[in-house]
Amino acid sequence: MDEDFMTLIPPHRTYINYLINKSIIDMYAVSMESQTVWITFNASNKKEVADYLIKSPLHKYWNYAIEELFVYDSQQYRLPQVQLN
């Protein structure tokens, strides 16, 4: 990660936050250990996802694979547990 990369992080985060607020991105996670990013998009096809990725200020640093998910489940998509008072 060079100085140029580090200067692009704030505008990249602004772009990611925009996509999250528009419900285009469901989940964004970064591992500093493996320097890997996982992003779950709501999109019609792989080209649409690629179009979003290309607009990121960091796109020139990325090598990526776009995979269509068959099942996506998490606690946030489940009903809250009932707690009796």
N, C-alpha and C positions, 0 to 999 in steps of 0.2 A: 504494500500500500504506500504509494508515493504521495508527495504533497498535493499534486494535481487531483488524485483520487480523493484525498481528505477534503479538499475544497468543494467537491461535488456532492458530498454527503448531505449537507443541509438542504440544497434544492431537491435532491432525490427524496429525502424524507418528506418534504412538502408535497411532492408529487404522489408518493405512496399514501400519505394522509388524505389527500384529495380523493384518490381512488377508493380508499376505505370508507370515507364519508359518503361517497356516491354508491356504496354497496357493490362496487365492481371487484374489490378485493375483500375476501372473507377473512383471510389469515395471512400474516406476514411474519416469518421467523428467520433469524440469522444466527448461524453458528460461527463464532470467531475462531474456534478450534480448528474446524475443517474448512473455513471460509466458504460455507455453503449457505444458500438462501432457499427457503421454501415459500412459495406464494400460492395461495388458492384463489383463483379468479372465478367470477361468475361471467361466463362468456358463451357465445353460440358455437364457436369453433376455434381451432388452433391459430388461425390467421388473426382473429380478433385479439387473442392473447399476445401474439407476437407484435401486433401493432401497439398495444399498450406498453410492452417491454421496450420497444425501440424508442419510445418517447422519454424514457428515464435518462437523466443526465449521466448515469453510470453504464449505459448499455454497451459502450465500447469496451468495457472491462469484462463483460460476461460471456461465458460459454453456457448454453442452457439447452435443456430438453423440455419440450412441452408434452405432457401426458394427460389424456382425458381420464378423469376419475369415474369409476363405476359406482363406488359407494363412498360417501363422505359423512361421517358421523362424529359427533362430539357432544360434550355435556351442554354446551351453549345452545344446541338445537333440541334439547329435551325439556320436557316440562319440569318446573322446579319441584323438589320433593315437598310433600305436605308435612308441615310441622304443627302438631297440635299444641295449643297453649295450655 
